[in-house]
Amino acid sequence: MNPLRSGRLYQVTGASSQTGEDVEITVEAHDEADAARAANRQGVFVSGCKAAGADGSTWASAAARAAPEVVAPAAASMGMTFAETVAGDPVVQRLVRTFPGLGSRVDRLNEEDRAYLSDLVGEKMGVSHRDSAHVRRLMDDAG
């Protein structure tokens, strides 16, 4: 790992290797695997890891707070909001890691953002047709 390059904040949950108590820490890392390794070095058995904002909150939870009134049909049956469904989608998570500018659109998720996200391949950012189609289906399924 190159200590001169800055990483991104990750919220890591797990258990203390010393006491077995639940632990939640924030580490700076380049990706989730790097964050898990950093937590292991600090004596944490890792059970979960997600990207965190500057204030320690995850962008996924910020998106859930931003648009709780819009609910996807499939997510509604599981008790999840539309914003939580979008933020929790692995393709969306990967795209936000690759293109950090998408994070603010996923956070707000207003009508303009939904239109933008449903046609990512048209934005000439380098998003594949497959990923763009997946996000479009996610938006269409939500109504």
SEBATI-534205 format. One record per residue: residue number from 0; x, y, z of N, C-alpha, C in turn. Coordinates in nm, 4 decimals. Atoms other than C-alpha are relative to their C-alpha. Layout:
REM residues N
k; n_u; n_v; n_w; ca_u; ca_v; ca_w; c_u; c_v; c_w
NUM; X; Y; Z; X; Y; Z; X; Y; Z
...
REM end
This chain:
REM residues 143
k; n_u; n_v; n_w; ca_u; ca_v; ca_w; c_u; c_v; c_w
0; 0.0841; -0.1175; 0.0000; 0.0000; 0.0000; 0.0000; 0.0883; 0.1233; 0.0000
1; -0.0762; -0.1239; 0.0096; 0.1321; 0.3431; -0.0922; -0.0550; 0.1013; 0.0992
2; 0.0530; -0.0917; -0.1010; 0.0993; 0.5695; 0.2141; -0.0110; 0.1440; -0.0487
3; 0.0063; -0.1367; 0.0509; 0.1395; 0.8823; -0.0009; -0.1318; 0.0284; -0.0701
4; 0.1300; -0.0187; 0.0650; -0.1907; 0.8266; -0.1835; -0.1095; -0.0038; 0.1041
5; 0.1105; 0.0021; -0.0962; -0.5010; 0.9140; 0.0091; -0.1070; -0.0966; -0.0475
6; 0.1059; 0.0942; 0.0317; -0.7850; 0.6662; 0.0239; -0.1358; 0.0618; 0.0261
7; 0.1373; -0.0391; -0.0277; -1.1495; 0.6828; 0.1112; -0.0369; -0.0551; 0.1363
8; 0.0416; 0.0476; -0.1313; -1.3210; 0.6424; 0.4461; -0.0966; -0.1168; -0.0138
9; 0.0872; 0.1166; -0.0032; -1.4842; 0.3078; 0.5193; -0.0432; -0.0250; 0.1439
10; 0.0539; 0.0357; -0.1309; -1.7075; 0.2140; 0.8101; 0.0038; -0.1521; 0.0093
11; -0.0194; 0.1436; -0.0145; -1.6079; -0.1336; 0.9299; -0.0658; -0.0457; 0.1299
12; 0.0631; 0.0578; -0.1178; -1.8170; -0.3425; 1.1694; 0.0528; -0.1406; 0.0200
13; -0.0486; 0.1337; -0.0301; -1.7156; -0.6594; 1.3427; 0.0053; -0.0225; 0.1492
14; -0.0169; 0.0321; -0.1412; -1.5987; -0.7976; 1.6751; 0.1460; 0.0157; 0.0379
15; -0.1357; -0.0144; -0.0510; -1.2943; -0.7268; 1.8876; 0.0627; -0.1378; 0.0161
16; -0.0684; 0.1291; -0.0156; -1.0404; -1.0078; 1.8735; 0.0405; -0.0236; 0.1450
17; -0.0382; 0.0112; -0.1414; -0.9564; -0.9366; 2.2392; -0.1190; -0.0387; 0.0881
18; 0.1137; 0.0166; -0.0918; -1.3006; -0.9185; 2.4032; -0.1216; -0.0659; -0.0633
19; 0.1158; 0.0553; 0.0686; -1.5471; -1.0379; 2.1387; -0.1168; 0.0957; -0.0088
20; 0.1072; -0.0995; 0.0041; -1.7543; -0.7208; 2.1793; -0.0160; 0.0557; -0.1409
21; 0.0262; -0.0635; 0.1287; -1.9188; -0.5544; 1.8786; 0.0851; 0.1260; -0.0123
22; -0.0875; -0.1142; 0.0262; -1.6918; -0.2936; 1.7201; -0.0426; 0.0653; -0.1298
23; 0.0239; -0.0744; 0.1232; -1.7564; -0.0213; 1.4638; 0.1071; 0.1084; -0.0079
24; -0.1075; -0.0977; 0.0156; -1.4571; 0.1764; 1.3363; -0.0030; 0.0582; -0.1400
25; -0.0147; -0.0612; 0.1316; -1.3801; 0.4100; 1.0485; 0.1478; -0.0011; -0.0350
26; -0.1382; 0.0058; 0.0458; -1.0624; 0.3512; 0.8485; 0.0113; 0.0644; -0.1375
27; -0.0253; -0.0531; 0.1331; -0.9067; 0.5148; 0.5453; 0.0679; -0.1090; -0.0814
28; -0.0520; 0.1078; 0.0835; -0.8429; 0.2700; 0.2630; -0.0334; 0.0285; -0.1461
29; 0.0226; -0.0186; 0.1437; -0.8375; 0.2376; -0.1142; -0.1223; -0.0760; -0.0495
30; 0.1185; 0.0764; 0.0365; -1.1138; -0.0236; -0.1330; -0.0465; -0.0789; 0.1221
31; 0.0559; 0.0730; -0.1132; -1.3258; -0.2489; 0.0883; 0.0951; -0.1068; 0.0527
32; -0.0942; 0.1035; -0.0437; -1.0677; -0.5282; 0.0947; 0.1136; 0.0615; 0.0807
33; -0.1063; -0.0709; -0.0714; -0.7981; -0.2821; 0.2020; -0.0498; 0.0458; 0.1372
34; 0.0588; -0.0431; -0.1267; -1.0315; -0.1484; 0.4728; -0.0125; -0.1186; 0.0966
35; 0.0116; 0.1200; -0.0842; -1.0966; -0.5018; 0.6014; 0.1370; -0.0410; 0.0544
36; -0.1360; 0.0338; -0.0459; -0.7212; -0.5695; 0.6173; 0.0469; 0.0978; 0.1079
37; -0.0399; -0.1004; -0.0995; -0.6637; -0.2418; 0.8051; -0.0703; -0.0260; 0.1331
38; 0.0736; 0.0297; -0.1232; -0.9336; -0.3349; 1.0566; 0.0558; -0.1263; 0.0661
39; -0.0612; 0.1218; -0.0549; -0.7812; -0.6836; 1.0974; 0.1296; 0.0327; 0.0739
40; -0.1260; -0.0397; -0.0648; -0.4462; -0.5212; 1.1787; -0.0260; 0.0721; 0.1325
41; 0.0362; -0.0687; -0.1241; -0.6286; -0.3238; 1.4509; -0.0721; -0.0936; 0.0977
42; 0.0599; 0.0974; -0.0913; -0.7644; -0.6426; 1.6062; -0.1501; -0.0143; -0.0121
43; 0.1445; 0.0117; 0.0224; -1.1113; -0.6489; 1.4523; -0.0272; -0.1159; -0.0953
44; 0.0507; 0.1024; 0.0904; -1.2783; -0.9583; 1.3087; -0.1116; 0.0661; -0.0785
45; 0.0901; -0.0805; 0.0820; -1.4623; -0.7935; 1.0182; -0.1229; -0.0801; -0.0412
46; 0.1238; 0.0612; 0.0475; -1.8274; -0.8728; 0.9471; -0.0644; 0.0839; -0.1103
47; 0.0572; -0.0860; 0.1038; -1.9131; -0.5737; 0.7256; 0.0865; 0.1213; -0.0239
48; -0.0803; -0.1151; 0.0371; -1.7563; -0.2842; 0.5438; -0.0760; 0.0779; -0.1067
49; 0.0651; -0.0819; 0.1018; -1.9108; 0.0090; 0.3560; 0.0639; 0.1377; -0.0052
50; -0.0585; -0.1318; 0.0200; -1.7940; 0.3386; 0.2136; -0.0691; 0.1008; 0.0900
51; 0.0542; -0.0990; -0.0932; -1.8390; 0.6276; 0.4561; 0.0307; 0.1403; -0.0496
52; -0.0218; -0.1389; 0.0352; -1.8731; 1.0014; 0.4079; 0.1003; 0.0638; 0.0938
53; -0.0976; -0.0711; -0.0807; -1.6457; 1.2633; 0.5608; -0.0411; 0.0060; 0.1462
54; 0.0466; -0.0071; -0.1382; -1.8645; 1.2740; 0.8723; -0.0166; -0.1376; 0.0632
55; 0.0107; 0.1352; -0.0526; -1.8518; 0.8956; 0.9154; -0.1277; -0.0711; -0.0391
56; 0.1235; 0.0646; 0.0444; -2.1981; 0.8325; 0.7695; 0.0228; -0.0603; -0.1376
57; -0.0152; 0.0611; 0.1312; -2.2333; 0.6063; 0.4704; -0.0841; 0.0737; -0.1010
58; 0.0802; -0.0685; 0.1015; -2.3522; 0.7517; 0.1427; -0.1310; -0.0743; -0.0216
59; 0.1241; 0.0765; 0.0158; -2.6096; 0.4724; 0.1321; -0.1035; 0.0447; 0.1020
60; 0.0968; -0.0439; -0.1002; -2.7677; 0.5844; 0.4585; -0.0426; 0.1437; -0.0259
61; 0.0372; -0.1372; 0.0355; -2.7588; 0.9473; 0.3412; -0.1053; -0.0009; -0.1101
62; 0.0981; 0.0096; 0.1078; -2.9494; 0.8454; 0.0282; -0.1350; -0.0444; 0.0552
63; 0.1246; 0.0463; -0.0598; -3.2061; 0.6676; 0.2417; -0.0719; 0.1142; 0.0710
64; 0.0617; -0.1144; -0.0673; -3.2650; 0.9860; 0.4435; -0.0477; 0.1030; -0.1015
65; 0.0303; -0.1045; 0.0977; -3.2773; 1.2018; 0.1292; -0.1327; -0.0230; -0.0711
66; 0.1214; 0.0257; 0.0777; -3.5695; 1.0283; -0.0463; -0.0819; -0.1145; 0.0577
67; 0.0737; 0.1116; -0.0582; -3.7695; 0.8130; 0.1938; -0.1395; -0.0184; -0.0568
68; 0.1375; 0.0108; 0.0470; -4.1033; 0.8852; 0.0223; -0.0144; -0.0793; -0.1295
69; 0.0058; 0.0735; 0.1255; -4.0147; 0.7093; -0.3060; 0.0368; -0.1441; 0.0299
70; -0.0233; 0.1391; -0.0376; -4.0472; 0.3310; -0.2633; -0.0160; -0.0902; -0.1213
71; 0.0075; 0.0991; 0.1076; -3.9740; 0.0542; -0.5119; -0.0942; -0.1116; 0.0439
72; 0.0948; 0.1043; -0.0378; -4.2419; -0.2184; -0.5222; 0.0655; -0.1201; 0.0682
73; -0.0659; 0.1162; -0.0598; -3.9998; -0.5058; -0.4500; 0.0587; 0.0358; 0.1351
74; -0.0617; -0.0419; -0.1254; -3.8238; -0.3087; -0.1784; -0.1060; 0.0252; 0.1065
75; 0.1056; -0.0308; -0.0959; -4.1517; -0.2076; -0.0165; -0.0413; -0.1257; 0.0757
76; 0.0386; 0.1236; -0.0659; -4.2343; -0.5709; 0.0555; 0.1041; -0.0450; 0.1013
77; -0.1047; 0.0348; -0.0947; -3.9001; -0.6035; 0.2368; 0.0200; 0.1112; 0.1024
78; -0.0129; -0.1089; -0.0947; -3.9463; -0.2760; 0.4265; 0.1140; 0.0953; -0.0319
79; -0.1093; -0.0882; 0.0402; -3.6770; -0.0900; 0.2286; -0.0552; 0.1127; -0.0867
80; 0.0392; -0.1103; 0.0865; -3.7144; 0.2527; 0.0689; 0.0690; -0.0165; -0.1344
81; -0.0614; 0.0027; 0.1324; -3.6335; 0.3077; -0.2968; 0.1452; 0.0444; 0.0077
82; -0.1374; -0.0501; -0.0127; -3.3226; 0.5070; -0.1995; 0.0917; -0.1055; 0.0608
83; -0.0804; 0.1069; -0.0598; -3.1997; 0.2190; 0.0192; 0.0273; -0.1100; -0.1015
84; -0.0164; 0.1022; 0.1025; -3.2560; -0.0244; -0.2662; 0.1060; 0.0416; -0.1001
85; -0.0985; -0.0495; 0.0971; -3.0595; 0.1915; -0.5106; 0.1389; 0.0037; 0.0627
86; -0.1295; -0.0127; -0.0663; -2.7803; 0.2638; -0.2614; 0.0597; -0.1356; 0.0342
87; -0.0484; 0.1318; -0.0358; -2.7558; -0.1032; -0.1657; 0.0310; -0.0887; -0.1192
88; -0.0237; 0.0792; 0.1200; -2.7359; -0.2277; -0.5236; 0.1501; -0.0087; -0.0269
89; -0.1444; 0.0136; 0.0190; -2.3862; -0.3707; -0.5898; 0.0530; 0.0728; -0.1240
90; -0.0450; -0.0709; 0.1206; -2.3661; -0.2215; -0.9406; 0.0075; 0.1494; 0.0280
91; -0.0005; -0.1427; -0.0341; -2.4585; 0.1242; -0.8103; 0.1172; 0.0304; 0.0925
92; -0.1121; -0.0210; -0.0903; -2.2026; 0.0888; -0.5293; 0.1322; 0.0038; -0.0767
93; -0.1229; 0.0033; 0.0791; -1.9310; -0.0033; -0.7798; 0.0125; 0.1253; -0.0858
94; -0.0045; -0.1204; 0.0824; -2.0244; 0.2866; -1.0071; 0.0339; 0.1240; 0.0828
95; -0.0303; -0.1150; -0.0859; -2.0132; 0.5340; -0.7168; 0.1464; -0.0022; 0.0418
96; -0.1429; 0.0072; -0.0328; -1.6680; 0.4043; -0.6190; 0.0842; 0.0424; -0.1192
97; -0.0758; -0.0322; 0.1204; -1.5484; 0.4393; -0.9794; -0.0191; 0.1451; -0.0413
98; 0.0339; -0.1374; 0.0383; -1.7234; 0.7718; -1.0484; -0.0591; 0.0715; 0.1217
99; 0.0493; -0.0599; -0.1251; -1.7466; 0.9576; -0.7131; -0.1053; 0.1094; -0.0206
100; 0.0997; -0.1029; 0.0266; -1.9530; 1.2354; -0.8747; -0.1427; -0.0535; -0.0007
101; 0.1335; 0.0600; -0.0013; -2.2462; 0.9932; -0.8949; -0.0560; -0.0099; 0.1413
102; 0.0443; 0.0129; -0.1384; -2.2601; 0.9759; -0.5153; -0.1026; 0.1049; 0.0391
103; 0.0956; -0.1059; -0.0362; -2.4371; 1.3111; -0.4837; -0.1345; -0.0229; -0.0675
104; 0.1267; 0.0292; 0.0690; -2.6968; 1.2047; -0.7419; -0.0737; -0.1146; 0.0685
105; 0.0622; 0.1109; -0.0724; -2.7594; 0.8793; -0.5535; -0.0520; 0.0495; 0.1342
106; 0.0455; -0.0570; -0.1277; -2.7861; 1.0813; -0.2296; -0.1331; 0.0722; -0.0160
107; 0.1225; -0.0803; 0.0182; -3.0501; 1.3233; -0.3643; -0.1126; -0.0828; -0.0576
108; 0.0937; 0.0864; 0.0720; -3.2284; 1.0902; -0.6054; -0.1318; 0.0683; -0.0331
109; 0.1213; -0.0682; 0.0444; -3.4745; 1.3527; -0.7283; -0.0295; -0.0423; -0.1445
110; 0.0406; 0.0407; 0.1353; -3.6469; 1.3266; -1.0692; 0.1122; 0.0224; -0.1023
111; -0.1099; -0.0274; 0.0925; -3.3552; 1.4887; -1.2547; 0.1118; -0.1034; 0.0171
112; -0.1038; 0.0996; -0.0259; -3.1082; 1.2519; -1.0865; -0.0405; -0.1367; -0.0519
113; 0.0473; 0.1294; 0.0502; -3.3236; 0.9506; -1.1712; 0.0115; -0.0064; -0.1521
114; -0.0127; -0.0038; 0.1459; -3.3318; 1.0578; -1.5368; 0.1468; -0.0126; -0.0404
115; -0.1442; 0.0051; 0.0278; -2.9539; 1.1107; -1.5357; 0.0538; -0.1412; 0.0208
116; -0.0505; 0.1329; -0.0321; -2.8860; 0.7754; -1.3698; -0.0560; -0.1081; -0.0916
117; 0.0584; 0.1031; 0.0855; -3.1191; 0.5857; -1.6015; 0.0621; -0.0023; -0.1397
118; -0.0674; -0.0007; 0.1302; -2.9063; 0.6823; -1.9046; 0.1480; 0.0358; 0.0162
119; -0.1404; -0.0299; -0.0271; -2.5465; 0.6730; -1.7795; 0.0890; -0.0173; -0.1214
120; -0.0845; 0.0216; 0.1173; -2.4065; 0.5406; -2.1060; -0.0017; 0.1230; -0.0911
121; 0.0101; -0.1213; 0.0809; -2.5270; 0.8615; -2.2734; 0.0813; 0.1160; 0.0543
122; -0.0772; -0.1081; -0.0620; -2.3158; 1.0735; -2.0358; 0.1473; -0.0028; -0.0403
123; -0.1378; 0.0123; 0.0495; -1.9897; 0.9591; -2.2021; 0.1023; 0.0043; 0.1140
124; -0.0904; 0.0082; -0.1145; -1.8269; 0.8833; -1.8658; 0.0839; -0.1271; -0.0053
125; -0.0692; 0.1274; 0.0042; -1.7057; 0.5394; -1.9654; -0.0780; -0.1109; 0.0683
126; 0.0852; 0.1028; -0.0606; -1.9961; 0.3493; -1.8056; -0.0413; -0.0964; -0.1106
127; 0.0341; 0.0998; 0.1015; -2.0616; 0.0239; -1.9886; -0.1504; -0.0009; -0.0269
128; 0.1415; 0.0129; 0.0355; -2.3900; -0.0409; -2.1689; -0.0713; -0.0920; 0.0995
129; 0.0596; 0.0967; -0.0919; -2.4516; -0.3339; -1.9357; -0.0329; 0.0653; 0.1348
130; 0.0244; -0.0671; -0.1279; -2.4129; -0.1252; -1.6167; -0.1084; 0.1060; -0.0131
131; 0.1011; -0.1025; 0.0221; -2.6197; 0.1565; -1.7632; -0.1389; -0.0626; -0.0097
132; 0.1284; 0.0697; 0.0140; -2.8967; -0.0885; -1.8576; -0.0479; -0.0529; 0.1354
133; 0.0363; 0.0489; -0.1327; -2.8888; -0.2377; -1.5075; -0.0596; 0.1129; 0.0841
134; 0.0491; -0.1140; -0.0772; -2.9323; 0.1040; -1.3456; -0.1343; 0.0461; -0.0552
135; 0.1267; -0.0392; 0.0611; -3.2091; 0.1897; -1.5959; -0.1119; -0.0950; 0.0437
136; 0.1007; 0.0974; -0.0443; -3.3928; -0.1340; -1.5060; -0.0362; 0.0237; 0.1453
137; 0.0246; -0.0298; -0.1410; -3.3536; -0.0484; -1.1387; -0.0956; 0.1185; 0.0132
138; 0.0863; -0.1176; -0.0027; -3.5139; 0.2909; -1.2047; -0.1400; -0.0339; -0.0533
139; 0.1295; 0.0358; 0.0590; -3.7898; 0.1453; -1.4260; -0.0826; -0.0878; 0.0940
140; 0.0708; 0.0900; -0.0919; -3.8769; -0.1279; -1.1743; -0.0593; 0.0770; 0.1177
141; 0.0492; -0.0790; -0.1123; -3.9212; 0.1392; -0.9107; -0.1221; 0.0841; -0.0370
142; 0.1166; -0.0787; 0.0437; -4.1832; 0.3151; -1.1206; 0.0378; 0.1404; -0.0090
REM end
